[in-house]
Structure formats: structure tokens, C-alpha cells
């Protein structure tokens, strides 16, 4: 789509809207998807999509929204959105002030995957799939997925913002299933890479080998014996933990709508010891390629780094313009939308526990009997309570990592668990394979942490 045409259409429709506030987001997405299931090529397709989203505020009432695929419908859709806003019986919605940005960002790709043939992408995935199938006789089933996209966002609002941003993204998954009799064990290795070209997925056969080896190892692992243990969680699982158990509580749409959450998440509350520091960032960071990193959110607010917990104390939370105004705080650039079919919601970007100063060896050295849990296989949270399954785990015996165990479920109360964090590692790393679901929208996110030790964790198992 021509940038000047998009700007003219958006600005003209907004100028004629008559709304107190109006914003328009047009998106164009091009991409490919390749899937292998076992030895069979299941999917090989190219994708193209274009559409737009309008949101308006009247003098009184709530948000009015409309979506469209035909750009010629934009003026009419703006009027429909305004009519919806006027019809909503709600108190006046105010937005936190943000200087209107004018920006065009098109990140350079070393090897633009849009120029790589579908046949070459199929070949890359076939190689990864073959590596898993050949790794061990116990590997009976595999799934390999490659998908890429460039989402180009054109955003304008009635306050003068004009933003064009290209958002390249690649997903790569290797899933291996090992079978012995009735015992079936699955392992997954995944990467989500933002603002990287096709070069980032070449030579990734180690992902396939690791997935196959881990699935095979799980066949020999015994179920963990349930109990209360000191637990060390690796950076991947710690990142998922802070995202799921704490990050969602920091999303301010949840806070201002929930009186119980307001009490739980009051500023200045102590959550843990001074060694605990948690942040969320949408800006470039060392070891980047993170899927939650953009120049602006989907309300045209510049992304930035937001400190959530500093030395164990709650000091910040995540905002849209609306929630920032409601709570009298600064917008943080956390209003994100899956695509033009959805309104922006308060969403995390790249959420992480900052590194401490304890080595992994020192962290486990005085653990007589404990659990070393790695990666996540899923979980759930409900306000202050959580339950997570680790993808694989080992016992810790007399300060050493010992035999593998499986079926490790970590459960507890978030606030008590954070207080029981007694060591934070010096070995920070990112896990950028995450997807976050909320109100029917799924967004790519980054999660990071060093190793973390937690005392008195309830571990469910045999």
C-alpha cells in the first residue's frame, strides 16, 4: 500500500469524523506458513491480508469501534464507530496526554524472508523434521512449523499522530513425541524472532536434536514425589512464572476494574526481598530479537521500559492511555492489538526478572533435597494463586543436579512465593518463544530471567 495514499485516506476520514477523539489503524500482512507432521508435508501456503480498525470517542459514552477490509469504506466506518460511541451509556472516557508522534520505521533484514522461495522454506523445515525422526527409535511422531510475516501498520489519530511501522516476525517450532508402550512423552523447542531475516533460522538443527533427546529422556524419568521442596527454576520457567503470575496482575485494565486487585496491587507494597527486581520493556535490549519490541504500541504511544518491582517493592504498572488517565499515572506504551480485527488491550511486551549476583552452582550448593524445574508446559493463575507444570526437571541431591523427574507441578500463592525467593542468578537469558492470550487475542511476547531459587514450594507429583 502506498504510504501517502494511506495517510491521505486516514487523515481525511478523521478530519470529517466529528468525534472528540478518533484513531485509525490500517494493517497489511504478508507471510508464509509451512507445517510438517511426521514425514508428511501438511501445509505450505502464502498469506496476504489487509484491513483496518477505527475507534472513536464522543463527548459522552464509551468507545465505538468498527473494522473493514475495503479502504473505500473508511469514511463510513468512522461514522459508524462514532454512532456506536454515542449510543454507549457510559461515563466520559478521558485519555492520558501523549505528544503526537510522526514516525516511519522499516527495520532492515539481512536476508529478507519475503524474497526467499516457499520451496526453500519447505526444505529447511524438512531437514529439521528429518533430524528429529532420525534421532532415536523411540521418536514416533514429530511436528515442525515455520511461519513468517511482515505486518505493516499505518496509524493516525485526531491529535496529529502519524506512524508507519513494519513488524517482521518469524516463528520456528520443533515438536518430538517419544513412545514406549502406553507411555507417550512430548518435548518442544521453539523460537520467535522479531526484526530478523531468514538467516536467523538457518542452521537450527540443534533445536531438533534437543527436542528429540528431551522427549526420549522423559521416557526414563520417574514421576516426582509430591511434597514441599526448595525449587530452582531455570531462566525460561522463571520468565514464564513472572509473566503469568505477576505480569498479568500489573496490567492496569484488570486493576482498575477489580477492587480486590486494587488492594493486592497497591503501590509501595512489598512483594519480596531487596534482591527482587521486575520490569517490562518494549524497547531494544541486549540479546534482543524480542517479539514484544516495537517503536510504538497500537495507540501510537512510544514504547519504553517500565519498572514494576524495585528491590522487592511495587513501583509501577502497565497502562493504556485510558487506564493511565483513570489511575492518574503515565502511559507506558502497553496497548497492543493482535490485528485489525481487535481493539488494543493492556498487554505485556517483554517481561523479566533482572539479574542478581548468585551463580547457579552457589544457588544449589546447600540444597540437601530439592527440585530443579526447567521450561514450562502450561499453567494457570487466579489473582494471587498459580499452578505451573515444568516441561522437564531434575532432583537436586546434596548440592548437585541428580536424576531426571517428570510430572512436576508447582503451585502456591504468588505473594508468599515472591517473599520466598532467596536467590536470583547472575546468568540472565531471554525466552522469546512465548504467546500470551487475553480476551480472545494472542500476542507474541518475550520473557526473561536468570535462575531463581524459591523456598517451600508445593510440588505436586506422585
Long-range contacts (C-beta under 8 A, 24 or more apart in sequence): 1-26, 1-28, 1-50, 1-152, 1-154, 3-104, 3-154, 3-164, 6-154, 6-164, 7-154, 7-156, 7-162, 9-71, 9-74, 10-74, 10-154, 10-156, 10-162, 11-156, 11-162, 12-75, 13-54, 13-74, 13-75, 13-78, 14-78, 14-156, 14-157, 14-158, 16-75, 16-78, 17-56, 17-78, 17-79, 17-82, 17-158, 18-82, 19-56, 19-57, 19-58, 19-78, 19-81, 19-82, 19-85, 19-158, 20-56, 20-57, 20-58, 20-59, 21-56, 21-57, 21-95, 21-157, 21-158, 21-159, 22-54, 22-55, 22-56, 22-57, 22-78, 22-81, 22-82, 22-157, 22-158, 23-54, 23-55, 23-56, 23-155, 23-156, 23-157, 23-158, 23-161, 23-299, 23-300, 24-52, 24-53, 24-54, 24-74, 24-78, 24-155, 24-156, 24-157, 25-52, 25-53, 25-153, 25-154, 25-155, 25-298, 25-337, 25-340, 26-50, 26-51, 26-52, 26-71, 26-153, 26-154, 26-155, 26-340, 27-51, 27-52, 27-53, 27-151, 27-152, 27-153, 27-154, 27-339, 27-340, 28-151, 28-152, 29-149, 29-150, 29-151, 29-152, 29-339, 30-114, 30-149, 30-150, 31-147, 31-148, 31-149, 31-150, 32-113, 32-118, 32-121, 32-146, 32-147, 32-148, 33-145, 33-146, 33-147, 34-118, 34-121, 34-122, 34-125, 34-145, 34-146, 34-147, 35-125, 35-143, 35-144, 35-145, 35-146, 36-125, 36-126, 36-129, 36-142, 36-143, 36-144, 36-145, 37-141, 37-142, 37-143, 38-129, 38-133, 38-141, 38-142, 38-143, 39-129, 39-133, 41-122, 41-126, 44-118, 44-121, 44-122, 46-118, 47-149, 49-339, 51-339, 51-340, 51-341, 52-77, 52-340, 53-337, 53-340, 53-341, 53-342, 53-343, 54-78, 54-80, 54-81, 55-81, 55-343, 56-81, 56-82, 56-84, 56-85, 57-85, 57-93, 57-95, 58-82, 58-85, 58-86, 59-92, 60-86, 60-90, 60-91, 60-92, 61-85, 61-86, 61-87, 61-88, 61-89, 61-90, 61-92, 62-88, 62-90, 62-93, 63-88, 63-93, 63-343, 64-88, 65-343, 67-340, 67-341, 93-322, 94-322, 94-325, 94-326, 95-321, 95-322, 95-325, 96-319, 96-321, 96-322, 96-324, 96-325, 96-329, 96-330, 96-331, 98-159, 98-299, 98-300, 98-301, 98-321, 98-331, 100-157, 100-159, 100-160, 100-161, 100-162, 100-300, 101-161, 101-162, 101-163, 101-296, 101-300, 101-302, 102-160, 102-161, 102-162, 102-163, 103-162, 103-163, 103-164, 103-165, 103-295, 103-296, 104-163, 104-164, 104-165, 105-164, 105-165, 105-166, 105-295, 106-164, 106-166, 107-166, 107-168, 107-195, 109-168, 109-195, 109-196, 109-197, 109-198, 110-196, 110-197, 110-199, 111-197, 111-198, 111-199, 112-197, 112-198, 113-148, 113-168, 113-170, 113-197, 113-198, 114-150, 116-198, 121-146, 121-148, 121-198, 124-201, 124-202, 127-205, 128-172, 128-174, 128-204, 128-205, 128-207, 128-208, 129-174, 129-208, 131-205, 131-208, 131-209, 131-212, 132-174, 132-176, 132-208, 132-209, 132-211, 132-212, 135-176, 135-208, 135-209, 135-212, 135-213, 135-216, 136-178, 136-212, 136-213, 136-216, 138-178, 138-179, 138-180, 138-215, 138-216, 138-219, 139-176, 139-177, 139-178, 139-212, 139-215, 139-216, 140-177, 140-178, 140-179, 141-176, 141-177, 141-179, 142-174, 142-175, 142-176, 142-177, 143-173, 143-175, 144-173, 144-174, 144-175, 144-208, 145-171, 145-172, 145-173, 145-175, 146-170, 146-171, 146-172, 146-173, 146-201, 147-171, 148-198, 151-339, 153-298, 155-296, 155-298, 155-300, 157-299, 157-300, 161-300, 163-295, 163-296, 163-300, 165-294, 165-295, 165-296, 167-194, 167-195, 167-294, 168-194, 168-195, 168-196, 168-197, 169-193, 169-194, 169-291, 169-444, 170-196, 170-198, 170-200, 170-201, 171-444, 172-201, 172-204, 172-207, 174-207, 174-208, 174-210, 174-211, 175-211, 176-208, 176-211, 176-212, 176-214, 176-215, 177-215, 178-212, 178-215, 178-216, 178-218, 178-219, 180-219, 183-219, 185-215, 185-216, 185-218, 185-219, 185-406, 186-215, 187-211, 187-212, 187-213, 187-214, 187-215, 187-218, 187-391, 187-392, 188-391, 189-214, 190-433, 191-432, 191-433, 192-291, 192-432, 192-433, 192-434, 192-435, 192-444, 193-289, 193-291, 193-432, 194-288, 194-289, 194-290, 194-291, 194-292, 194-293, 194-432, 194-444, 195-288, 195-289, 195-293, 196-289, 200-289, 214-391, 214-392, 217-392, 217-404, 218-392, 218-404, 218-406, 220-404, 221-392, 221-403, 221-404, 221-405, 221-406, 222-403, 222-405, 222-406, 222-462, 223-405, 223-406, 223-407, 223-461, 223-462, 224-371, 224-393, 224-395, 224-405, 224-406, 224-407, 224-408, 224-459, 224-461, 224-462, 225-461, 225-462, 226-459, 226-460, 226-461, 226-462, 227-459, 227-461, 228-456, 228-457, 228-458, 228-459, 229-369, 229-370, 229-371, 229-457, 229-459, 230-367, 230-370, 230-371, 230-396, 230-453, 230-454, 230-455, 230-456, 230-457, 231-370, 231-371, 231-372, 231-373, 231-410, 231-453, 231-454, 231-457, 231-459, 232-360, 232-363, 232-364, 232-367, 232-370, 232-371, 232-372, 232-373, 232-396, 232-451, 232-452, 232-453, 232-454, 233-372, 233-373, 233-374, 233-390, 233-410, 233-451, 233-452, 233-454, 234-372, 234-373, 234-374, 234-375, 234-451, 235-425, 235-427, 235-428, 235-429, 235-430, 235-431, 235-448, 235-449, 235-450, 235-451, 236-374, 236-375, 236-376, 236-429, 236-431, 236-447, 236-449, 237-373, 237-374, 237-375, 237-376, 237-388, 237-390, 237-391, 238-353, 238-449, 238-450, 238-451, 238-452, 239-351, 239-352, 239-353, 239-430, 239-431, 239-434, 239-447, 239-448, 239-449, 240-375, 240-376, 240-379, 240-388, 240-431, 240-434, 240-447, 241-376, 241-386, 241-388, 241-449, 241-452, 242-278, 242-351, 242-352, 242-353, 242-447, 242-449, 243-348, 243-351, 243-434, 243-436, 243-445, 243-447, 244-379, 244-380, 244-381, 244-386, 244-388, 245-381, 245-386, 245-414, 245-417, 246-271, 246-278, 246-308, 246-309, 246-351, 246-414, 246-418, 247-280, 247-308, 247-318, 247-348, 247-351, 248-348, 248-381, 248-438, 249-383, 249-414, 250-280, 250-308, 250-316, 250-317, 250-318, 250-348, 251-317, 251-318, 251-334, 251-345, 251-346, 251-347, 251-348, 251-438, 252-317, 252-318, 252-319, 252-320, 252-323, 252-324, 252-326, 252-327, 252-329, 252-346, 253-320, 253-322, 253-323, 253-345, 253-346, 254-346, 255-317, 255-323, 255-327, 256-323, 256-326, 256-327, 260-383, 261-383, 264-383, 264-384, 264-415, 265-314, 265-317, 266-314, 267-314, 267-315, 268-313, 268-314, 268-315, 269-313, 269-314, 270-312, 270-313, 270-314, 271-309, 271-312, 271-313, 271-314, 271-415, 271-418, 271-419, 272-309, 272-312, 272-418, 272-419, 272-421, 273-312, 273-419, 273-421, 273-422, 274-311, 274-312, 275-311, 275-312, 275-356, 275-421, 275-423, 275-424, 276-309, 276-311, 276-312, 276-353, 276-418, 276-421, 276-424, 277-307, 277-309, 277-310, 277-311, 277-353, 277-354, 278-307, 278-308, 278-309, 278-351, 278-352, 278-353, 278-354, 279-305, 279-306, 279-307, 279-308, 279-309, 279-351, 279-352, 279-354, 280-305, 280-306, 280-308, 280-318, 280-332, 280-334, 280-348, 280-349, 280-350, 280-351, 280-352, 281-305, 281-306, 281-349, 281-350, 281-352, 282-333, 282-334, 282-349, 282-350, 285-350, 287-429, 287-430, 289-432, 290-349, 290-350, 290-430, 290-432, 290-446, 291-350, 291-432, 291-434, 291-444, 291-445, 291-446, 292-348, 292-349, 292-350, 292-351, 292-443, 292-444, 292-445, 292-446, 293-349, 293-350, 293-446, 294-349, 296-333, 297-333, 297-334, 297-335, 297-336, 297-344, 298-335, 298-336, 298-337, 298-344, 299-331, 299-335, 299-344, 301-331, 301-332, 301-333, 301-335, 302-333, 303-333, 303-349, 304-332, 304-333, 306-332, 306-334, 308-351, 318-346, 318-347, 318-348, 319-346, 320-344, 320-345, 320-346, 336-443, 337-441, 338-441, 338-442, 338-443, 342-440, 342-441, 345-438, 345-439, 345-441, 347-436, 347-438, 347-441, 347-443, 347-445, 348-436, 348-445, 349-445, 349-446, 350-430, 350-432, 350-445, 350-446, 350-447, 350-448, 351-445, 351-446, 351-447, 351-448, 352-428, 352-430, 352-446, 352-447, 352-448, 352-449, 353-424, 353-448, 353-449, 353-450, 353-452, 354-424, 354-428, 355-424, 355-425, 355-426, 355-427, 355-428, 355-450, 356-423, 356-424, 356-425, 356-426, 356-450, 357-424, 357-426, 358-423, 358-424, 358-425, 358-426, 358-451, 358-453, 359-425, 359-426, 359-427, 360-425, 360-427, 360-451, 362-423, 363-423, 363-425, 363-451, 363-453, 364-396, 364-399, 364-400, 364-401, 364-453, 365-399, 366-399, 367-396, 367-399, 367-453, 368-397, 368-398, 368-399, 369-395, 369-396, 369-397, 370-395, 370-396, 371-395, 371-396, 371-405, 371-408, 371-457, 371-459, 372-396, 372-401, 373-408, 373-410, 381-414, 384-413, 384-414, 384-415, 385-411, 385-412, 385-413, 385-414, 386-410, 386-411, 386-412, 386-413, 386-414, 386-417, 387-411, 387-460, 405-461, 407-461, 407-462, 408-459, 408-460, 408-461, 409-459, 409-460, 409-461, 410-457, 410-458, 410-459, 410-460, 411-458, 411-459, 411-460, 412-457, 412-458, 417-454, 417-457, 420-454, 420-455, 420-456, 420-457, 421-452, 421-453, 421-454, 422-453, 422-454, 422-455, 423-451, 423-452, 423-453, 424-450, 424-451, 424-452, 424-453, 425-450, 425-451, 425-452, 426-450, 427-451
